[in-house]
Each structure stands twice: as structure tokens, then as C-alpha cells.
Amino acid sequence: MFSSIGPLEIILVIVVLLVIFGPKRLPSLGKSLGTGMREFKESITGEDKQRDHTDATGRPVLNQSQAHDDQPARAPEAAPEQRA
């Protein structure tokens, strides 16, 4: 019944996705779909390791809570004096 999917069917699916979601939302949909598939695979296989995320310079990329904890505390700035 569904023996093969040809190029015409793939083009039809892409056109329907563009009409429904628009070209601006397709990249974010693809990214979220890939992330969901990766998380599903890791949960099925039992891989519960922390990945080593690094940026282009080789420094580790921190999440929001880690980045907030590592910043030194700043002293509150004094309000500027107002003259009458």
C-alpha cells in the first residue's frame, strides 16, 4: 500500500507544512522535533549522562542558573543626586 515515497509526495508535504506553519516557524519546529526525538532516544536507551557543551572557544556553555551563580556579586549603585 505505502511501498515508496517519491519526490512528488515529499514536495507536497513540504508545501502543506509551509502553508500551515509559515516559513518563519519551520526552523524552530524542526529544532524542537529533533530535540524531542533525541530526548526520547536517550530515555529509551537509558543514557543519563551530562553532555559536555562547549562554545567555539572551548569554554563550557552554562545554563541560566549556572551562569547566574558564577557571576560575582556587584555592589548596588548609588542613585545620582538630584539638584533643585
ZADO-1210 file (C-alpha; in nm, 4 decimals, padded with zeros to 6 digits):
<atoms>
<atom x="00.0000" y="00.0000" z="00.0000" code="MET" pos="1"/>
<atom x="00.2691" y="00.2523" z="00.1094" code="PHE" pos="2"/>
<atom x="00.5532" y="00.0884" z="-00.0822" code="SER" pos="3"/>
<atom x="00.7587" y="00.4009" z="-00.1552" code="SER" pos="4"/>
<atom x="00.7515" y="00.7726" z="-00.1041" code="ILE" pos="5"/>
<atom x="00.8604" y="00.9601" z="-00.4126" code="GLY" pos="6"/>
<atom x="00.9816" y="01.3147" z="-00.4658" code="PRO" pos="7"/>
<atom x="00.6311" y="01.4372" z="-00.5550" code="LEU" pos="8"/>
<atom x="00.4955" y="01.3269" z="-00.2170" code="GLU" pos="9"/>
<atom x="00.7863" y="01.4925" z="-00.0326" code="ILE" pos="10"/>
<atom x="00.7280" y="01.8203" z="-00.2189" code="ILE" pos="11"/>
<atom x="00.3558" y="01.8007" z="-00.1381" code="LEU" pos="12"/>
<atom x="00.4282" y="01.7526" z="00.2330" code="VAL" pos="13"/>
<atom x="00.6722" y="02.0478" z="00.2343" code="ILE" pos="14"/>
<atom x="00.4174" y="02.2739" z="00.0623" code="VAL" pos="15"/>
<atom x="00.1461" y="02.1760" z="00.3112" code="VAL" pos="16"/>
<atom x="00.3814" y="02.2446" z="00.6052" code="LEU" pos="17"/>
<atom x="00.4713" y="02.5857" z="00.4614" code="LEU" pos="18"/>
<atom x="00.1048" y="02.6756" z="00.4209" code="VAL" pos="19"/>
<atom x="00.0106" y="02.5612" z="00.7713" code="ILE" pos="20"/>
<atom x="00.3069" y="02.6909" z="00.9740" code="PHE" pos="21"/>
<atom x="00.4717" y="02.9522" z="00.7541" code="GLY" pos="22"/>
<atom x="00.8398" y="02.9821" z="00.6661" code="PRO" pos="23"/>
<atom x="00.9368" y="03.1627" z="00.9881" code="LYS" pos="24"/>
<atom x="00.8222" y="02.8865" z="01.2234" code="ARG" pos="25"/>
<atom x="00.9577" y="02.5838" z="01.0332" code="LEU" pos="26"/>
<atom x="01.3174" y="02.6085" z="01.1652" code="PRO" pos="27"/>
<atom x="01.2001" y="02.6236" z="01.5270" code="SER" pos="28"/>
<atom x="00.9636" y="02.3322" z="01.4653" code="LEU" pos="29"/>
<atom x="01.2487" y="02.1266" z="01.3206" code="GLY" pos="30"/>
<atom x="01.4745" y="02.2091" z="01.6128" code="LYS" pos="31"/>
<atom x="01.2116" y="02.1194" z="01.8719" code="SER" pos="32"/>
<atom x="01.1288" y="01.7967" z="01.6859" code="LEU" pos="33"/>
<atom x="01.4969" y="01.6972" z="01.6806" code="GLY" pos="34"/>
<atom x="01.5387" y="01.7801" z="02.0495" code="THR" pos="35"/>
<atom x="01.2310" y="01.5766" z="02.1374" code="GLY" pos="36"/>
<atom x="01.3495" y="01.2783" z="01.9346" code="MET" pos="37"/>
<atom x="01.6948" y="01.2955" z="02.0983" code="ARG" pos="38"/>
<atom x="01.5455" y="01.3103" z="02.4492" code="GLU" pos="39"/>
<atom x="01.3123" y="01.0197" z="02.3671" code="PHE" pos="40"/>
<atom x="01.6049" y="00.8102" z="02.2390" code="LYS" pos="41"/>
<atom x="01.8109" y="00.8864" z="02.5487" code="GLU" pos="42"/>
<atom x="01.5231" y="00.7924" z="02.7783" code="SER" pos="43"/>
<atom x="01.4675" y="00.4632" z="02.5941" code="ILE" pos="44"/>
<atom x="01.8348" y="00.3635" z="02.5842" code="THR" pos="45"/>
<atom x="01.8943" y="00.4688" z="02.9449" code="GLY" pos="46"/>
<atom x="02.1710" y="00.7146" z="02.8673" code="GLU" pos="47"/>
<atom x="02.1545" y="00.9613" z="03.1531" code="ASP" pos="48"/>
<atom x="02.4898" y="01.1310" z="03.1070" code="LYS" pos="49"/>
<atom x="02.5621" y="01.5012" z="03.1077" code="GLN" pos="50"/>
<atom x="02.6850" y="01.6198" z="02.7703" code="ARG" pos="51"/>
<atom x="02.9916" y="01.8391" z="02.7530" code="ASP" pos="52"/>
<atom x="02.8628" y="02.1520" z="02.5806" code="HIS" pos="53"/>
<atom x="03.1357" y="02.3891" z="02.4703" code="THR" pos="54"/>
<atom x="03.1309" y="02.7000" z="02.2582" code="ASP" pos="55"/>
<atom x="03.3649" y="02.7828" z="01.9684" code="ALA" pos="56"/>
<atom x="03.6446" y="02.8860" z="02.2081" code="THR" pos="57"/>
<atom x="03.6283" y="02.5585" z="02.4023" code="GLY" pos="58"/>
<atom x="03.4771" y="02.7082" z="02.7163" code="ARG" pos="59"/>
<atom x="03.1802" y="02.5228" z="02.8669" code="PRO" pos="60"/>
<atom x="02.8388" y="02.6675" z="02.7946" code="VAL" pos="61"/>
<atom x="02.6427" y="02.7235" z="03.1144" code="LEU" pos="62"/>
<atom x="02.2690" y="02.7147" z="03.1581" code="ASN" pos="63"/>
<atom x="02.0870" y="03.0124" z="03.3088" code="GLN" pos="64"/>
<atom x="02.1144" y="02.9026" z="03.6730" code="SER" pos="65"/>
<atom x="02.4830" y="02.8109" z="03.6443" code="GLN" pos="66"/>
<atom x="02.5684" y="03.1385" z="03.4742" code="ALA" pos="67"/>
<atom x="02.3845" y="03.3332" z="03.7441" code="HIS" pos="68"/>
<atom x="02.5679" y="03.1515" z="04.0271" code="ASP" pos="69"/>
<atom x="02.9152" y="03.2109" z="03.8792" code="ASP" pos="70"/>
<atom x="02.8849" y="03.5874" z="03.8445" code="GLN" pos="71"/>
<atom x="03.0464" y="03.7930" z="04.1217" code="PRO" pos="72"/>
<atom x="02.8114" y="03.9955" z="04.3336" code="ALA" pos="73"/>
<atom x="02.8051" y="04.3642" z="04.2458" code="ARG" pos="74"/>
<atom x="02.7569" y="04.6426" z="04.4932" code="ALA" pos="75"/>
<atom x="02.4379" y="04.8403" z="04.4395" code="PRO" pos="76"/>
<atom x="02.4964" y="05.1611" z="04.2537" code="GLU" pos="77"/>
<atom x="02.4206" y="05.4841" z="04.4316" code="ALA" pos="78"/>
<atom x="02.1382" y="05.6920" z="04.2928" code="ALA" pos="79"/>
<atom x="02.2523" y="06.0125" z="04.1228" code="PRO" pos="80"/>
<atom x="02.1940" y="06.3256" z="04.3250" code="GLU" pos="81"/>
<atom x="01.9092" y="06.5409" z="04.2088" code="GLN" pos="82"/>
<atom x="01.9530" y="06.9152" z="04.2240" code="ARG" pos="83"/>
<atom x="01.6616" y="07.1540" z="04.2589" code="ALA" pos="84"/>
</atoms>
